[in-house]
Amino acid sequence: MNPTELIIKKRDGKKLSKEGIHFFTTEYLVGNISEYQMSAMLMAILLKGMDFDETYWLTQEYISSGEVIKFENTNGRFIDKHSTGGVGDKVSIVLAPIAAECGLFVPMISGRGLEHTGGTLDKLESIPGFQTQIPLKRFKELVLQNHFAIIGQSKEIVPADRRIYALRDVTGTVESIPLMTASIMSKKISSGIDGLVIDLKVGEGAFVKDLDTAKKLAESLSKIGAKFGKTVKILFTNMDSPLGSCIGNSLEIIECIEFLKGNYQEDLKEVTFALLAEMLLMGKIVKAKNQAEETIMQTIKSGKALQRFAKFVELQDGNPGIVNDYSILGKAKYALPIIAEKEGYVKDINSKEIGWALIDVGAGRRKISDKIDYTAGLKLSKKVGDYVQKNEVLGELFYNNGKGERVADRIKKSYCIVKSSIIKKGRILGIY
């Protein structure tokens, strides 16, 4: 087969064969198809799409490029959660230890930041010593021992997605329903789950901008999951503004620890509890949603979820002392307040603009090889619906390079402040 012919075929909106998808994926992995050719194919897929068969075949290729984990001789339920990515989204890090403490097994294979959004792996790697690249055998041991573990893709599991995922991040091809479907479902199916709950972000700060597109992606995810015999539940959540109060890797780890201590932002609690409720129902831990919230609250209040998180950090070679000493995570050299230029109510905070701005201080990547500054980030003092006085602090920017003032100005402009009061909206937009 000729790679150029296949690119042209998809560019012209024609259906790729199973053999064509197999050829393009496997030849790329062994180096016979170049990065620029794969980039061209990804753009063609973004623009022309794939039908169900093509998406299923691509998911199969991702899965078969590595190993598939099997948890045998256990009576537990293996239920995972996935997010399509958003600004300030640290839900996985607080959700997993709570779900584990409630009795579920959570084998989580996560990704790095994509474009303007942060990645779970990057946040965890801000913990000194923490390892996200560990052998599958050890991963299985950790899941069975502590009921959850979080790792990244490797040469052992979905290596095709690992390479293509990174390429999508820097080629403007993230927002593709078939590519998102194959990426999400291949990682989750390969991790040995029984069921999956998906946090499908919708809004200006997400890759999916509107509910109509979100429903199309949900349908794709659900159908592919069913084809592989997996139960999938999808929640649509609002990502028009950042989630929680912190954006940036080590700052978000601190916010996660505070959450597990019972100190949480209401919007982060709303999304986390809603996803956990679906997981506990799917795993038959509870019979009703009102029971789920009570169970979750008891797990947090007892301190056991925090203890399980500390154990998780220790088992993956991180320093569990961070639970009580945040200085271990390090601190940025500079802190710059974001000052409001007028009074009124916060109508909107442009998540996407903030995400892109923070890349300039090293909180995210522009290209695959970029190193992240784990201490860089933003802590918000004011959220949507809050009243702000002129010269009041909207947030605080943390950074180590010479771009702080420019980034702070860009963040300030991402705030829309109006005279009339704003009704705060919930984060849950619907369930599929």
Secondary structure, 3 states (H helix, E strand, C coil): CCHHHHHHHHHCCCCCCHHHHHHHHHHHHCCCCCHHHHHHHHHHHHHHCCCHHHHHHHHHHHHHCCCCCCCCCCCCCEEEEEECCCCCCCHHHHHHHHHHHCCCEEEEEECCCCCCCCCHHHHHCCCCCCCCCCCHHHHHHHHHHHCEEEEECCCCCCHHHHHHHHHHHCCCCCCCHHHHHHHHHHHHHHCCCCEEEEEEEECCCCCCCCHHHHHHHHHHHHHHHHHCCCEEEEEEEECCCCCCCEECHHHHHHHHHHHHCCCCCHHHHHHHHHHHHHHHHHCCCCCCHHHHHHHHHHHHHCCHHHHHHHHHHHHCCCCHHHHCCHHHHCCCCEEEEEECCCCEEEEEECHHHHHHHHHCCCCCCCCCCCCCCCCCEEEECCCCCCEECCCCEEEEEEECCCCHHHHHHHHHHCEEEECCCCCCCCCEEEEC
